[in-house]
């Protein structure tokens, strides 16, 4: 493991974030940034922010060759759930669950 970055309490559901993370898992860092620019999902901004932080952490440790750095693990876990109520017909209310997620990206160096 070269570096690791975790974004906590992101206001996206883990299922939607994992869909974006599965497209960049195992890819080169430069190629992953290019893929994130072309995606249409809204969670791509949160993922690219976390990936940028992981790359910055790798550069701080002295790994400057971005061609050899790839994403070894990328996953999203469930954070706390915000419980809200929505008004419904006849004076009733239903509960809405607003899910939060924690995004984790781990980078490794590929030996060529």
BALOBA-1460 file (C-alpha; in Angstrom, 3 decimals):
// residues 112
<rec num="1" residu="x" x="0.000" y="0.000" z="0.000"/>
<rec num="2" residu="x" x="1.432" y="3.348" z="-1.071"/>
<rec num="3" residu="x" x="-1.296" y="5.635" z="0.170"/>
<rec num="4" residu="x" x="-4.876" y="5.689" z="1.352"/>
<rec num="5" residu="x" x="-7.624" y="8.313" z="1.383"/>
<rec num="6" residu="x" x="-10.989" y="8.190" z="3.139"/>
<rec num="7" residu="x" x="-13.869" y="10.607" z="2.649"/>
<rec num="8" residu="x" x="-16.419" y="10.322" z="5.410"/>
<rec num="9" residu="x" x="-20.064" y="11.370" z="5.622"/>
<rec num="10" residu="x" x="-20.596" y="11.835" z="1.886"/>
<rec num="11" residu="x" x="-24.241" y="12.572" z="1.087"/>
<rec num="12" residu="x" x="-24.628" y="9.780" z="-1.467"/>
<rec num="13" residu="x" x="-25.871" y="6.249" z="-0.995"/>
<rec num="14" residu="x" x="-23.129" y="3.603" z="-0.883"/>
<rec num="15" residu="x" x="-24.790" y="1.660" z="-3.676"/>
<rec num="16" residu="x" x="-24.532" y="4.582" z="-6.108"/>
<rec num="17" residu="x" x="-20.952" y="5.349" z="-5.095"/>
<rec num="18" residu="x" x="-19.887" y="1.697" z="-5.442"/>
<rec num="19" residu="x" x="-21.170" y="1.723" z="-9.015"/>
<rec num="20" residu="x" x="-18.696" y="4.497" z="-9.875"/>
<rec num="21" residu="x" x="-15.889" y="2.911" z="-7.846"/>
<rec num="22" residu="x" x="-16.238" y="-0.395" z="-9.692"/>
<rec num="23" residu="x" x="-15.409" y="1.344" z="-12.986"/>
<rec num="24" residu="x" x="-12.073" y="2.707" z="-11.732"/>
<rec num="25" residu="x" x="-10.969" y="-0.210" z="-9.525"/>
<rec num="26" residu="x" x="-7.722" y="-1.759" z="-10.781"/>
<rec num="27" residu="x" x="-7.014" y="1.056" z="-13.249"/>
<rec num="28" residu="x" x="-4.055" y="3.397" z="-13.558"/>
<rec num="29" residu="x" x="-4.505" y="6.721" z="-11.735"/>
<rec num="30" residu="x" x="-4.285" y="8.874" z="-14.872"/>
<rec num="31" residu="x" x="-6.725" y="6.610" z="-16.722"/>
<rec num="32" residu="x" x="-9.091" y="6.676" z="-13.729"/>
<rec num="33" residu="x" x="-9.200" y="10.485" z="-13.756"/>
<rec num="34" residu="x" x="-10.007" y="10.388" z="-17.471"/>
<rec num="35" residu="x" x="-12.800" y="7.873" z="-16.853"/>
<rec num="36" residu="x" x="-14.275" y="9.976" z="-14.056"/>
<rec num="37" residu="x" x="-14.497" y="13.000" z="-16.357"/>
<rec num="38" residu="x" x="-16.604" y="11.059" z="-18.856"/>
<rec num="39" residu="x" x="-19.060" y="9.484" z="-16.389"/>
<rec num="40" residu="x" x="-22.560" y="10.912" z="-15.953"/>
<rec num="41" residu="x" x="-23.211" y="9.845" z="-12.353"/>
<rec num="42" residu="x" x="-23.352" y="12.597" z="-9.757"/>
<rec num="43" residu="x" x="-21.112" y="10.733" z="-7.332"/>
<rec num="44" residu="x" x="-18.134" y="11.049" z="-9.685"/>
<rec num="45" residu="x" x="-17.225" y="14.375" z="-8.060"/>
<rec num="46" residu="x" x="-16.945" y="12.834" z="-4.594"/>
<rec num="47" residu="x" x="-14.920" y="9.909" z="-5.931"/>
<rec num="48" residu="x" x="-12.540" y="12.134" z="-7.898"/>
<rec num="49" residu="x" x="-12.006" y="14.310" z="-4.820"/>
<rec num="50" residu="x" x="-11.053" y="11.242" z="-2.783"/>
<rec num="51" residu="x" x="-8.819" y="9.910" z="-5.551"/>
<rec num="52" residu="x" x="-7.068" y="13.272" z="-5.819"/>
<rec num="53" residu="x" x="-6.395" y="13.155" z="-2.079"/>
<rec num="54" residu="x" x="-4.960" y="9.625" z="-2.335"/>
<rec num="55" residu="x" x="-2.647" y="10.663" z="-5.181"/>
<rec num="56" residu="x" x="-1.542" y="13.702" z="-3.200"/>
<rec num="57" residu="x" x="-0.761" y="11.452" z="-0.231"/>
<rec num="58" residu="x" x="1.336" y="9.230" z="-2.525"/>
<rec num="59" residu="x" x="3.291" y="12.218" z="-3.847"/>
<rec num="60" residu="x" x="3.974" y="13.364" z="-0.281"/>
<rec num="61" residu="x" x="5.526" y="9.968" z="0.453"/>
<rec num="62" residu="x" x="7.846" y="10.305" z="-2.558"/>
<rec num="63" residu="x" x="6.085" y="8.268" z="-5.259"/>
<rec num="64" residu="x" x="6.216" y="10.708" z="-8.173"/>
<rec num="65" residu="x" x="5.709" y="8.382" z="-11.163"/>
<rec num="66" residu="x" x="1.958" y="8.403" z="-11.776"/>
<rec num="67" residu="x" x="2.287" y="5.816" z="-14.560"/>
<rec num="68" residu="x" x="3.164" y="3.124" z="-12.000"/>
<rec num="69" residu="x" x="0.470" y="3.962" z="-9.431"/>
<rec num="70" residu="x" x="-2.839" y="2.108" z="-9.723"/>
<rec num="71" residu="x" x="-5.979" y="1.721" z="-7.632"/>
<rec num="72" residu="x" x="-5.805" y="-1.556" z="-5.749"/>
<rec num="73" residu="x" x="-8.907" y="-1.141" z="-3.573"/>
<rec num="74" residu="x" x="-11.842" y="1.215" z="-3.910"/>
<rec num="75" residu="x" x="-14.999" y="0.710" z="-1.907"/>
<rec num="76" residu="x" x="-17.774" y="2.546" z="-0.139"/>
<rec num="77" residu="x" x="-19.276" y="1.587" z="3.192"/>
<rec num="78" residu="x" x="-22.441" y="2.776" z="4.827"/>
<rec num="79" residu="x" x="-22.266" y="5.673" z="7.234"/>
<rec num="80" residu="x" x="-24.944" y="6.958" z="9.583"/>
<rec num="81" residu="x" x="-28.499" y="7.273" z="8.292"/>
<rec num="82" residu="x" x="-30.382" y="10.560" z="8.629"/>
<rec num="83" residu="x" x="-34.042" y="9.931" z="9.412"/>
<rec num="84" residu="x" x="-36.459" y="12.544" z="8.087"/>
<rec num="85" residu="x" x="-40.244" y="12.700" z="7.713"/>
<rec num="86" residu="x" x="-42.269" y="13.618" z="4.657"/>
<rec num="87" residu="x" x="-45.872" y="14.784" z="4.935"/>
<rec num="88" residu="x" x="-48.431" y="12.536" z="3.265"/>
<rec num="89" residu="x" x="-52.171" y="12.538" z="2.691"/>
<rec num="90" residu="x" x="-54.736" y="12.770" z="5.512"/>
<rec num="91" residu="x" x="-52.290" y="14.180" z="8.059"/>
<rec num="92" residu="x" x="-49.955" y="11.227" z="7.988"/>
<rec num="93" residu="x" x="-46.191" y="11.176" z="7.545"/>
<rec num="94" residu="x" x="-43.737" y="8.649" z="6.194"/>
<rec num="95" residu="x" x="-40.135" y="8.222" z="7.204"/>
<rec num="96" residu="x" x="-37.370" y="8.965" z="4.663"/>
<rec num="97" residu="x" x="-33.915" y="7.527" z="5.109"/>
<rec num="98" residu="x" x="-31.086" y="9.695" z="3.809"/>
<rec num="99" residu="x" x="-28.066" y="7.446" z="3.620"/>
<rec num="100" residu="x" x="-24.472" y="8.604" z="3.999"/>
<rec num="101" residu="x" x="-21.363" y="6.788" z="2.851"/>
<rec num="102" residu="x" x="-17.643" y="6.561" z="3.570"/>
<rec num="103" residu="x" x="-15.436" y="6.318" z="0.446"/>
<rec num="104" residu="x" x="-12.062" y="4.541" z="0.735"/>
<rec num="105" residu="x" x="-9.404" y="4.416" z="-2.006"/>
<rec num="106" residu="x" x="-6.101" y="2.544" z="-1.583"/>
<rec num="107" residu="x" x="-3.271" y="2.973" z="-4.093"/>
<rec num="108" residu="x" x="-0.405" y="0.593" z="-4.854"/>
<rec num="109" residu="x" x="2.652" y="0.701" z="-7.082"/>
<rec num="110" residu="x" x="2.806" y="-1.616" z="-10.066"/>
<rec num="111" residu="x" x="6.296" y="-2.871" z="-10.808"/>
<rec num="112" residu="x" x="6.963" y="-2.785" z="-14.546"/>
